[in-house]
Amino acid sequence: MADCGCGRSPTGQCIGWHALSEEEYHQKLKEHQEKTEQDDAADE
């Protein structure tokens, strides 16, 4: 994957979020944060 140039990717790698509307971006970001929190809790 290429580095993210738009600054939207939470991973730093381009995942196609540059094409999302502002509303879609915020929804995807919220989903990503929730999944990350769940993954972190599962690792404990």
mmJSON file of the N, C-alpha and C atoms, coordinates in Angstrom:
{"data_MODEL":{"atom_site":{
"group_PDB":["ATOM","ATOM","ATOM","ATOM","ATOM","ATOM","ATOM","ATOM","ATOM","ATOM","ATOM","ATOM","ATOM","ATOM","ATOM","ATOM","ATOM","ATOM","ATOM","ATOM","ATOM","ATOM","ATOM","ATOM","ATOM","ATOM","ATOM","ATOM","ATOM","ATOM","ATOM","ATOM","ATOM","ATOM","ATOM","ATOM","ATOM","ATOM","ATOM","ATOM","ATOM","ATOM","ATOM","ATOM","ATOM","ATOM","ATOM","ATOM","ATOM","ATOM","ATOM","ATOM","ATOM","ATOM","ATOM","ATOM","ATOM","ATOM","ATOM","ATOM","ATOM","ATOM","ATOM","ATOM","ATOM","ATOM","ATOM","ATOM","ATOM","ATOM","ATOM","ATOM","ATOM","ATOM","ATOM","ATOM","ATOM","ATOM","ATOM","ATOM","ATOM","ATOM","ATOM","ATOM","ATOM","ATOM","ATOM","ATOM","ATOM","ATOM","ATOM","ATOM","ATOM","ATOM","ATOM","ATOM","ATOM","ATOM","ATOM","ATOM","ATOM","ATOM","ATOM","ATOM","ATOM","ATOM","ATOM","ATOM","ATOM","ATOM","ATOM","ATOM","ATOM","ATOM","ATOM","ATOM","ATOM","ATOM","ATOM","ATOM","ATOM","ATOM","ATOM","ATOM","ATOM","ATOM","ATOM","ATOM","ATOM","ATOM","ATOM","ATOM"],
"id":[1,2,3,4,5,6,7,8,9,10,11,12,13,14,15,16,17,18,19,20,21,22,23,24,25,26,27,28,29,30,31,32,33,34,35,36,37,38,39,40,41,42,43,44,45,46,47,48,49,50,51,52,53,54,55,56,57,58,59,60,61,62,63,64,65,66,67,68,69,70,71,72,73,74,75,76,77,78,79,80,81,82,83,84,85,86,87,88,89,90,91,92,93,94,95,96,97,98,99,100,101,102,103,104,105,106,107,108,109,110,111,112,113,114,115,116,117,118,119,120,121,122,123,124,125,126,127,128,129,130,131,132],
"type_symbol":["N","C","C","N","C","C","N","C","C","N","C","C","N","C","C","N","C","C","N","C","C","N","C","C","N","C","C","N","C","C","N","C","C","N","C","C","N","C","C","N","C","C","N","C","C","N","C","C","N","C","C","N","C","C","N","C","C","N","C","C","N","C","C","N","C","C","N","C","C","N","C","C","N","C","C","N","C","C","N","C","C","N","C","C","N","C","C","N","C","C","N","C","C","N","C","C","N","C","C","N","C","C","N","C","C","N","C","C","N","C","C","N","C","C","N","C","C","N","C","C","N","C","C","N","C","C","N","C","C","N","C","C"],
"label_atom_id":["N","CA","C","N","CA","C","N","CA","C","N","CA","C","N","CA","C","N","CA","C","N","CA","C","N","CA","C","N","CA","C","N","CA","C","N","CA","C","N","CA","C","N","CA","C","N","CA","C","N","CA","C","N","CA","C","N","CA","C","N","CA","C","N","CA","C","N","CA","C","N","CA","C","N","CA","C","N","CA","C","N","CA","C","N","CA","C","N","CA","C","N","CA","C","N","CA","C","N","CA","C","N","CA","C","N","CA","C","N","CA","C","N","CA","C","N","CA","C","N","CA","C","N","CA","C","N","CA","C","N","CA","C","N","CA","C","N","CA","C","N","CA","C","N","CA","C","N","CA","C","N","CA","C"],
"label_alt_id":[null,null,null,null,null,null,null,null,null,null,null,null,null,null,null,null,null,null,null,null,null,null,null,null,null,null,null,null,null,null,null,null,null,null,null,null,null,null,null,null,null,null,null,null,null,null,null,null,null,null,null,null,null,null,null,null,null,null,null,null,null,null,null,null,null,null,null,null,null,null,null,null,null,null,null,null,null,null,null,null,null,null,null,null,null,null,null,null,null,null,null,null,null,null,null,null,null,null,null,null,null,null,null,null,null,null,null,null,null,null,null,null,null,null,null,null,null,null,null,null,null,null,null,null,null,null,null,null,null,null,null,null],
"label_comp_id":["MET","MET","MET","ALA","ALA","ALA","ASP","ASP","ASP","CYS","CYS","CYS","GLY","GLY","GLY","CYS","CYS","CYS","GLY","GLY","GLY","ARG","ARG","ARG","SER","SER","SER","PRO","PRO","PRO","THR","THR","THR","GLY","GLY","GLY","GLN","GLN","GLN","CYS","CYS","CYS","ILE","ILE","ILE","GLY","GLY","GLY","TRP","TRP","TRP","HIS","HIS","HIS","ALA","ALA","ALA","LEU","LEU","LEU","SER","SER","SER","GLU","GLU","GLU","GLU","GLU","GLU","GLU","GLU","GLU","TYR","TYR","TYR","HIS","HIS","HIS","GLN","GLN","GLN","LYS","LYS","LYS","LEU","LEU","LEU","LYS","LYS","LYS","GLU","GLU","GLU","HIS","HIS","HIS","GLN","GLN","GLN","GLU","GLU","GLU","LYS","LYS","LYS","THR","THR","THR","GLU","GLU","GLU","GLN","GLN","GLN","ASP","ASP","ASP","ASP","ASP","ASP","ALA","ALA","ALA","ALA","ALA","ALA","ASP","ASP","ASP","GLU","GLU","GLU"],
"label_asym_id":["A","A","A","A","A","A","A","A","A","A","A","A","A","A","A","A","A","A","A","A","A","A","A","A","A","A","A","A","A","A","A","A","A","A","A","A","A","A","A","A","A","A","A","A","A","A","A","A","A","A","A","A","A","A","A","A","A","A","A","A","A","A","A","A","A","A","A","A","A","A","A","A","A","A","A","A","A","A","A","A","A","A","A","A","A","A","A","A","A","A","A","A","A","A","A","A","A","A","A","A","A","A","A","A","A","A","A","A","A","A","A","A","A","A","A","A","A","A","A","A","A","A","A","A","A","A","A","A","A","A","A","A"],
"label_entity_id":["1","1","1","1","1","1","1","1","1","1","1","1","1","1","1","1","1","1","1","1","1","1","1","1","1","1","1","1","1","1","1","1","1","1","1","1","1","1","1","1","1","1","1","1","1","1","1","1","1","1","1","1","1","1","1","1","1","1","1","1","1","1","1","1","1","1","1","1","1","1","1","1","1","1","1","1","1","1","1","1","1","1","1","1","1","1","1","1","1","1","1","1","1","1","1","1","1","1","1","1","1","1","1","1","1","1","1","1","1","1","1","1","1","1","1","1","1","1","1","1","1","1","1","1","1","1","1","1","1","1","1","1"],
"label_seq_id":[1,1,1,2,2,2,3,3,3,4,4,4,5,5,5,6,6,6,7,7,7,8,8,8,9,9,9,10,10,10,11,11,11,12,12,12,13,13,13,14,14,14,15,15,15,16,16,16,17,17,17,18,18,18,19,19,19,20,20,20,21,21,21,22,22,22,23,23,23,24,24,24,25,25,25,26,26,26,27,27,27,28,28,28,29,29,29,30,30,30,31,31,31,32,32,32,33,33,33,34,34,34,35,35,35,36,36,36,37,37,37,38,38,38,39,39,39,40,40,40,41,41,41,42,42,42,43,43,43,44,44,44],
"pdbx_PDB_ins_code":[null,null,null,null,null,null,null,null,null,null,null,null,null,null,null,null,null,null,null,null,null,null,null,null,null,null,null,null,null,null,null,null,null,null,null,null,null,null,null,null,null,null,null,null,null,null,null,null,null,null,null,null,null,null,null,null,null,null,null,null,null,null,null,null,null,null,null,null,null,null,null,null,null,null,null,null,null,null,null,null,null,null,null,null,null,null,null,null,null,null,null,null,null,null,null,null,null,null,null,null,null,null,null,null,null,null,null,null,null,null,null,null,null,null,null,null,null,null,null,null,null,null,null,null,null,null,null,null,null,null,null,null],
"Cartn_x":[0.84,0.0,0.876,0.337,1.057,0.766,1.678,1.448,0.226,-0.479,-1.679,-1.288,-1.707,-1.398,-2.497,-3.706,-4.827,-4.917,-4.235,-4.244,-5.438,-6.278,-7.48,-7.258,-6.289,-6.099,-5.542,-6.216,-5.711,-4.466,-4.162,-3.007,-1.781,-1.982,-0.875,-0.695,-1.398,-1.356,-2.68,-2.635,-3.844,-4.816,-6.026,-7.079,-8.323,-8.173,-9.251,-10.199,-9.897,-10.805,-10.837,-9.918,-9.909,-11.158,-11.792,-12.969,-14.273,-14.21,-15.418,-15.878,-17.191,-17.716,-17.303,-17.457,-17.091,-17.87,-19.157,-20.008,-19.562,-19.29,-18.826,-17.482,-16.596,-15.284,-15.411,-16.251,-16.413,-17.03,-17.936,-18.522,-17.467,-16.674,-15.614,-14.584,-14.238,-13.264,-13.795,-15.071,-15.688,-15.665,-16.023,-16.006,-14.596,-13.611,-12.218,-11.776,-12.123,-11.737,-12.392,-13.661,-14.357,-13.726,-13.377,-12.744,-11.366,-10.623,-9.302,-9.413,-10.396,-10.61,-10.978,-11.826,-12.212,-11.004,-10.197,-9.008,-8.024,-7.857,-6.962,-7.463,-8.767,-9.351,-9.184,-9.302,-9.156,-7.717,-6.761,-5.35,-4.929,-5.73,-5.346,-5.625],
"Cartn_y":[-1.193,0.0,1.244,2.273,3.542,4.375,5.285,6.204,7.059,7.453,8.27,9.736,10.329,11.731,12.671,12.144,13.014,13.236,12.392,12.559,11.942,11.252,10.674,9.278,8.557,7.174,7.097,6.335,6.184,5.307,4.59,3.703,4.334,5.456,6.086,5.542,4.455,3.848,4.138,4.345,4.672,3.5,3.772,2.758,3.243,4.28,4.75,5.745,6.212,7.113,8.505,8.839,10.155,10.384,9.3,9.405,9.544,9.413,9.47,10.913,11.073,12.382,12.62,13.835,14.166,13.293,13.113,12.296,10.832,10.287,8.905,8.723,9.699,9.641,9.55,10.406,10.403,9.094,8.506,7.213,6.113,6.089,5.077,5.229,6.479,6.725,6.221,6.476,6.007,4.478,3.821,2.357,1.817,2.465,2.039,2.161,3.272,3.484,2.457,2.143,1.136,-0.236,-0.586,-1.884,-1.953,-0.874,-0.836,-1.023,-0.369,-0.517,-1.956,-2.587,-3.974,-4.898,-4.674,-5.487,-5.335,-4.113,-3.877,-4.581,-4.562,-5.21,-6.724,-7.262,-8.699,-9.156,-8.256,-8.597,-8.634,-8.072,-8.004,-9.296],
"Cartn_z":[0.0,0.0,0.0,-0.552,-0.613,0.632,0.92,2.025,1.727,2.771,2.625,2.477,1.382,1.145,1.61,1.833,2.195,3.699,4.473,5.923,6.621,5.912,6.526,7.09,6.583,6.996,8.418,9.294,10.662,10.735,9.657,9.659,9.005,8.315,7.598,6.197,5.894,4.563,3.863,2.561,1.803,1.844,2.342,2.38,1.646,0.827,-0.024,0.62,1.817,2.521,1.909,1.019,0.389,-0.452,-0.883,-1.738,-0.954,0.373,1.187,1.401,1.559,1.951,3.403,3.87,5.255,6.239,5.976,6.856,6.849,5.654,5.541,6.242,6.088,6.72,8.242,8.824,10.283,10.77,10.002,10.365,10.315,9.251,9.129,10.244,10.575,11.629,12.964,13.239,14.482,14.536,13.429,13.376,13.599,12.996,13.152,14.612,15.247,16.637,17.555,17.312,18.117,17.941,16.707,16.452,17.107,17.036,17.655,19.17,19.778,21.219,21.569,20.75,20.993,20.842,19.827,19.608,20.762,21.257,22.388,23.64,23.865,25.045,24.937,23.744,23.543,23.753,23.522,23.687,25.15,26.019,27.443,28.155],
"occupancy":[1.0,1.0,1.0,1.0,1.0,1.0,1.0,1.0,1.0,1.0,1.0,1.0,1.0,1.0,1.0,1.0,1.0,1.0,1.0,1.0,1.0,1.0,1.0,1.0,1.0,1.0,1.0,1.0,1.0,1.0,1.0,1.0,1.0,1.0,1.0,1.0,1.0,1.0,1.0,1.0,1.0,1.0,1.0,1.0,1.0,1.0,1.0,1.0,1.0,1.0,1.0,1.0,1.0,1.0,1.0,1.0,1.0,1.0,1.0,1.0,1.0,1.0,1.0,1.0,1.0,1.0,1.0,1.0,1.0,1.0,1.0,1.0,1.0,1.0,1.0,1.0,1.0,1.0,1.0,1.0,1.0,1.0,1.0,1.0,1.0,1.0,1.0,1.0,1.0,1.0,1.0,1.0,1.0,1.0,1.0,1.0,1.0,1.0,1.0,1.0,1.0,1.0,1.0,1.0,1.0,1.0,1.0,1.0,1.0,1.0,1.0,1.0,1.0,1.0,1.0,1.0,1.0,1.0,1.0,1.0,1.0,1.0,1.0,1.0,1.0,1.0,1.0,1.0,1.0,1.0,1.0,1.0],
"B_iso_or_equiv":[0.0,0.0,0.0,0.0,0.0,0.0,0.0,0.0,0.0,0.0,0.0,0.0,0.0,0.0,0.0,0.0,0.0,0.0,0.0,0.0,0.0,0.0,0.0,0.0,0.0,0.0,0.0,0.0,0.0,0.0,0.0,0.0,0.0,0.0,0.0,0.0,0.0,0.0,0.0,0.0,0.0,0.0,0.0,0.0,0.0,0.0,0.0,0.0,0.0,0.0,0.0,0.0,0.0,0.0,0.0,0.0,0.0,0.0,0.0,0.0,0.0,0.0,0.0,0.0,0.0,0.0,0.0,0.0,0.0,0.0,0.0,0.0,0.0,0.0,0.0,0.0,0.0,0.0,0.0,0.0,0.0,0.0,0.0,0.0,0.0,0.0,0.0,0.0,0.0,0.0,0.0,0.0,0.0,0.0,0.0,0.0,0.0,0.0,0.0,0.0,0.0,0.0,0.0,0.0,0.0,0.0,0.0,0.0,0.0,0.0,0.0,0.0,0.0,0.0,0.0,0.0,0.0,0.0,0.0,0.0,0.0,0.0,0.0,0.0,0.0,0.0,0.0,0.0,0.0,0.0,0.0,0.0],
"pdbx_formal_charge":[null,null,null,null,null,null,null,null,null,null,null,null,null,null,null,null,null,null,null,null,null,null,null,null,null,null,null,null,null,null,null,null,null,null,null,null,null,null,null,null,null,null,null,null,null,null,null,null,null,null,null,null,null,null,null,null,null,null,null,null,null,null,null,null,null,null,null,null,null,null,null,null,null,null,null,null,null,null,null,null,null,null,null,null,null,null,null,null,null,null,null,null,null,null,null,null,null,null,null,null,null,null,null,null,null,null,null,null,null,null,null,null,null,null,null,null,null,null,null,null,null,null,null,null,null,null,null,null,null,null,null,null],
"auth_seq_id":[1,1,1,2,2,2,3,3,3,4,4,4,5,5,5,6,6,6,7,7,7,8,8,8,9,9,9,10,10,10,11,11,11,12,12,12,13,13,13,14,14,14,15,15,15,16,16,16,17,17,17,18,18,18,19,19,19,20,20,20,21,21,21,22,22,22,23,23,23,24,24,24,25,25,25,26,26,26,27,27,27,28,28,28,29,29,29,30,30,30,31,31,31,32,32,32,33,33,33,34,34,34,35,35,35,36,36,36,37,37,37,38,38,38,39,39,39,40,40,40,41,41,41,42,42,42,43,43,43,44,44,44],
"auth_comp_id":["MET","MET","MET","ALA","ALA","ALA","ASP","ASP","ASP","CYS","CYS","CYS","GLY","GLY","GLY","CYS","CYS","CYS","GLY","GLY","GLY","ARG","ARG","ARG","SER","SER","SER","PRO","PRO","PRO","THR","THR","THR","GLY","GLY","GLY","GLN","GLN","GLN","CYS","CYS","CYS","ILE","ILE","ILE","GLY","GLY","GLY","TRP","TRP","TRP","HIS","HIS","HIS","ALA","ALA","ALA","LEU","LEU","LEU","SER","SER","SER","GLU","GLU","GLU","GLU","GLU","GLU","GLU","GLU","GLU","TYR","TYR","TYR","HIS","HIS","HIS","GLN","GLN","GLN","LYS","LYS","LYS","LEU","LEU","LEU","LYS","LYS","LYS","GLU","GLU","GLU","HIS","HIS","HIS","GLN","GLN","GLN","GLU","GLU","GLU","LYS","LYS","LYS","THR","THR","THR","GLU","GLU","GLU","GLN","GLN","GLN","ASP","ASP","ASP","ASP","ASP","ASP","ALA","ALA","ALA","ALA","ALA","ALA","ASP","ASP","ASP","GLU","GLU","GLU"],
"auth_asym_id":["A","A","A","A","A","A","A","A","A","A","A","A","A","A","A","A","A","A","A","A","A","A","A","A","A","A","A","A","A","A","A","A","A","A","A","A","A","A","A","A","A","A","A","A","A","A","A","A","A","A","A","A","A","A","A","A","A","A","A","A","A","A","A","A","A","A","A","A","A","A","A","A","A","A","A","A","A","A","A","A","A","A","A","A","A","A","A","A","A","A","A","A","A","A","A","A","A","A","A","A","A","A","A","A","A","A","A","A","A","A","A","A","A","A","A","A","A","A","A","A","A","A","A","A","A","A","A","A","A","A","A","A"],
"auth_atom_id":["N","CA","C","N","CA","C","N","CA","C","N","CA","C","N","CA","C","N","CA","C","N","CA","C","N","CA","C","N","CA","C","N","CA","C","N","CA","C","N","CA","C","N","CA","C","N","CA","C","N","CA","C","N","CA","C","N","CA","C","N","CA","C","N","CA","C","N","CA","C","N","CA","C","N","CA","C","N","CA","C","N","CA","C","N","CA","C","N","CA","C","N","CA","C","N","CA","C","N","CA","C","N","CA","C","N","CA","C","N","CA","C","N","CA","C","N","CA","C","N","CA","C","N","CA","C","N","CA","C","N","CA","C","N","CA","C","N","CA","C","N","CA","C","N","CA","C","N","CA","C","N","CA","C"],
"pdbx_PDB_model_num":[1,1,1,1,1,1,1,1,1,1,1,1,1,1,1,1,1,1,1,1,1,1,1,1,1,1,1,1,1,1,1,1,1,1,1,1,1,1,1,1,1,1,1,1,1,1,1,1,1,1,1,1,1,1,1,1,1,1,1,1,1,1,1,1,1,1,1,1,1,1,1,1,1,1,1,1,1,1,1,1,1,1,1,1,1,1,1,1,1,1,1,1,1,1,1,1,1,1,1,1,1,1,1,1,1,1,1,1,1,1,1,1,1,1,1,1,1,1,1,1,1,1,1,1,1,1,1,1,1,1,1,1]
}}}
